[in-house]
């Protein structure tokens, strides 16, 4: 962790959990956040490919992927590092698992839901190449139906505009809070 990355009153490591539907831009926004905080960034899409050569996206694969993702986060947090995790986190129990890991490692946790208009998602998914995510429009629609409400305090970042606009929103709504 870079000691100058944050100057606020938050003590101990940070765990920032990015969640949202495929194609909304979680990876873009989480990469920016990790860079600004000099934090470790862990993506469920990359962990999935570490575990499975040809993922089939079964319930068991999803469970193992998120267990491994959060175990890696736990290890880094225990070492005192700030961590940004990036995944759909469509199930409330996975978000609760992340919160429990934060409590266990004395980390401060922030949940961030990234959103954008469906038409923008469609355009992004159709244009997507060379990315660890295999999600297409059918996966987006399935996850949209299955996404469980976030019943805890969280930040919402609308990523439907330009990259500078989105970064400004992250700076104001998330990073500004951390740095206060």
Number of C-alpha atoms within 10 A of each C-alpha: 15 11 8 8 14 17 11 12 10 14 11 15 22 23 28 26 23 27 27 24 25 26 25 27 24 25 23 14 21 25 20 17 23 19 14 14 22 19 23 19 19 22 22 22 20 17 18 22 14 11 13 14 8 8 12 10 13 9 9 9 15 15 13 16 23 22 17 17 22 21 14 16 25 22 14 18 23 18 12 16 21 24 28 25 28 25 21 24 24 19 15 15 11 16 21 15 14 27 20 15 21 23 12 12 21 17 25 17 20 20 21 24 19 25 20 17 12 15 10 16 22 17 12 17 19 12 8 14 10 6 10 13 18 14 16 16 17 9 13 20 13 11 19 14 9 12 16 13 9 17 9 11 9 15 15 18 23 17 23 18 11 9 13 9 13 20 18 13 17 23 17 12 15 20 18 13 13 19 14 10
